[in-house]
Amino acid sequence: MRKILILICVIALVMSCGSKPQKSPNFLFGSKLYSNFVNYYLKGEPRLAEMAFASAENQFLRMDAMCNLSRIYIGRFVLDEGGEEESGLSKARAYATLGECQSEIEAIKYLSDENYDKKLLPDPYAQIAGADKKTLVELTDDKKMANYTKTRLLRNVAIGYLVSNPTKSEELANKALVIDRFNGWSLNILRDLIIIKTSREKIGKNNEDINKRIKLIKASLNKK
């Protein structure tokens, strides 16, 4: 659960840094490049995503923005729900240590299931840490929250309901699916459909249509 929720904090905090002016053109350009990485990644465009990430990293390197470098690697780690980006978290820790970035260090501890100091976690970290399912769903009604953070929250809570309330799980996954379809985020659409499939299996619903849709999405992702 921590891996999913922490991205909300990373996306928000990558747009700020105590050691750099928040509105500087170079900083905003680096943030835009990172946002492009997130968008390409979720659309299942790995080549374009890697190019955008490399550009974002280079931009922040040229600015000596260690805290932002740490944040983009934390974000990259969390985006990979398969857990194959362990090395990214090591790089995030290295950059955070170099820049003495306390917030990022605490976030990495949070992600790594290490002891962390909640008092040192800035918003929205402190708001999300330890929140229950109902509160997390309510957060997705915030109009200021980015769509990709909303869908990750909804998907995470849906997974949490798979055993106790599969009907609620399907409802939340469908809510996330609407947002992901609108944005064309194929990778997230696949994740949503898998949750819907699993929740339907729990209550004995017919899954023939969902299975076909999952195959079609997987095929489209393999072509990219």
Secondary structure, DSSP 8 states (H G I E B T S, - for coil): -HHHHHHHHHHHHTT--TTS-TT-HHHHHHHHHHHHHHHHHHTT-HHHHHHHHHHHHHHHHHTT-HHHHHHHHHHHHHH-TTS--HHHHHHHHHHHHHTT-HHHHHHHHHHTT----GGG--TTHHHHTT--HHHHHHHTT-TTS-HHHHHHHHHHHHHHTTTT-HHHHHHHHHHHHHHHHHHT-HHHHHHHHHHHHHHHHHTT---HHHHHHHHHHHHHHHT-
